[in-house]
């Protein structure tokens, strides 16, 4: 799990910032959705909750509606 945490810590913020800078809310929401699922699988409930809040906020800001992401999972 430490390795997963380190990968997320090193790569996710930059990747998320990049898609947000490009105003690609759909991709940013998809990234948050993926993080939410991965965090849930690993039992990182606090991170899962934060990722869920980010996913919802991005959806409200014009990203892909969450039901569409659920259908992809």
C-alpha positions as CSV (number, residue, x, y, z in Angstrom):
1,X,0.0,0.0,0.0
2,X,2.9,2.4,0.7
3,X,4.0,2.1,-2.9
4,X,0.5,2.9,-4.1
5,X,0.4,5.9,-1.8
6,X,3.7,7.1,-3.2
7,X,2.6,6.7,-6.8
8,X,-0.5,8.7,-6.1
9,X,1.3,11.4,-4.2
10,X,3.9,11.9,-6.9
11,X,1.8,11.7,-10.1
12,X,-1.8,12.5,-9.4
13,X,-1.6,16.1,-8.4
14,X,0.4,17.1,-11.5
15,X,-1.8,15.1,-13.8
16,X,-5.0,16.5,-12.3
17,X,-3.6,20.0,-12.4
18,X,-2.8,19.5,-16.1
19,X,-6.3,18.5,-17.1
20,X,-7.8,21.2,-14.9
21,X,-5.5,23.8,-16.6
22,X,-6.8,22.6,-19.9
23,X,-10.4,22.9,-18.6
24,X,-11.0,19.2,-19.3
25,X,-13.5,18.7,-16.6
26,X,-14.7,15.4,-18.0
27,X,-11.2,13.8,-17.7
28,X,-10.7,15.4,-14.2
29,X,-13.9,13.9,-13.1
30,X,-13.0,10.5,-14.5
31,X,-9.7,10.7,-12.6
32,X,-11.5,11.5,-9.4
33,X,-13.8,8.6,-10.0
34,X,-10.9,6.2,-10.5
35,X,-9.2,7.5,-7.4
36,X,-12.4,7.0,-5.4
37,X,-12.7,3.4,-6.6
38,X,-9.0,2.6,-6.0
39,X,-9.1,4.2,-2.5
40,X,-12.2,2.1,-1.7
41,X,-10.5,-1.1,-2.8
42,X,-7.6,-0.3,-0.6
43,X,-9.7,0.6,2.4
44,X,-8.6,4.3,2.4
45,X,-12.0,5.6,3.3
46,X,-11.0,9.2,4.0
47,X,-9.4,9.5,0.6
48,X,-12.4,7.8,-1.0
49,X,-14.7,10.4,0.6
50,X,-12.5,13.3,-0.6
51,X,-12.3,11.8,-4.1
52,X,-16.1,11.4,-4.1
53,X,-16.5,15.0,-3.2
54,X,-14.1,16.1,-5.9
55,X,-16.0,13.9,-8.4
56,X,-19.3,15.5,-7.5
57,X,-17.9,19.0,-7.6
58,X,-16.4,18.5,-11.0
59,X,-19.8,17.1,-12.2
60,X,-21.6,20.1,-10.9
61,X,-19.0,22.3,-12.7
62,X,-19.8,20.7,-16.1
63,X,-18.0,17.4,-16.1
64,X,-19.6,14.1,-17.1
65,X,-22.6,13.2,-14.9
66,X,-21.7,10.6,-12.3
67,X,-24.2,8.0,-13.5
68,X,-22.3,7.9,-16.8
69,X,-19.1,7.1,-14.9
70,X,-20.9,4.4,-12.9
71,X,-22.0,2.8,-16.2
72,X,-18.4,2.6,-17.3
73,X,-17.2,0.9,-14.2
